[in-house]
Amino acid sequence: MKKLITLKQLMKLSKKKLLLKLKKEFAKKIDALPKRKLAELCYNMAKSGLPKLKVIKQKALPKKKTKKKRKKKRKAGTYTAKNGRKYKILASGKARFI
């Protein structure tokens, strides 16, 4: 049964010993993989070594302007509300009941 080695213990080992440990572990796991997976791993490793393509940023298209609906201004005068009360429009545009 294997014991878990802590990070501190691994840091004490030399670089050569760490590489040997990794090679042993990967060798066991790689032998168990099917041929297709091995081919995919090799392809991905080769692809990762290639330079990345630069993405050209495009300018955003201008937004379409829509016309706003405007309310008709009421002229000064007397009007009747739905409840039957009379009101008039002042010069400032506010309504006042009479």
N, C-alpha and C positions, 0 to 999 in steps of 0.2 A: 504494500500500500504506500502510495506517494504522500509526502507531506507538503503542505503549501509553504513556499519560501517567501519571506517578507521582502518588501522593496529594499529595506535597509541591508538585508543579507545579500541581495543581488547587487547592490551598489558596491559592496566590498569586493566582489569578484572582478577579475581582470576582463578587459574587453574580449580577449581571445576565448576565455572560458564561456563568456556570455554568448558569443557567436557559436561555439560548439554546442551549447545547450539548445539554442534556437534551431540549429541544423538538425539535431537529433529529433526534436519535437516535430518539425516540419516534415522530415523524412517519413516519420510514422504516419502522419496525416495525409501526406501526398500519395503514398502508396495505396491508400484506401480509396482515393478518388477515381471516378471513371475517366476514360480518355477524353470525353467531351468536356468535362469540367477543367481538365488540365489544359486543353486547347484554349478554352475561354480565358483562363488565368494568364496564359502566355500572351494572348492577344491583348488583354487589358494592360499587361505590363509594358508591352511594346507601344501601345497607344499612349500610355501615360508619359512616355519619354518624348513624345512629339510636342512641338510648341502649340499653344492654344491659339485658336483663331480669334481675331478681334471682332467685336460686334460694333457695327456702325449704328449710332443712335440717330433716329429720324426725328425731324421736327414734328410737333403735334399739329394736326390739321386745325385751321381756324374754326372757332365755334360759330354755328349758324345763329345770326341775330334774328329774334322774333319781335314783331311789333306788339307793343302793349296796348290793350284796349283802354281807351280813355272815357271817363264818364262825362256826360254832357253837363255843363254848368247851367244852373237854373238862373234865370233872369230875376231881378228884383220884382216883387209883386206878391199878391196873396194867393195861397194855395190851401187846399183842404187835405187833411191827413185821412188815413183809413178809418179812424175812429170818429171822423166828422168835425174835428176841431180845426179851426183856421190858423194858419201860420204864415209868416212872411220871411223872405230871405234878406238879410242885412248885407251891406256893402262888403263886409269882411268874409261873406260866404256862409256864415252861421245862420241857423234857422231859429226863429223866436215865435212862440205862440202868442196870438193876439187875445 
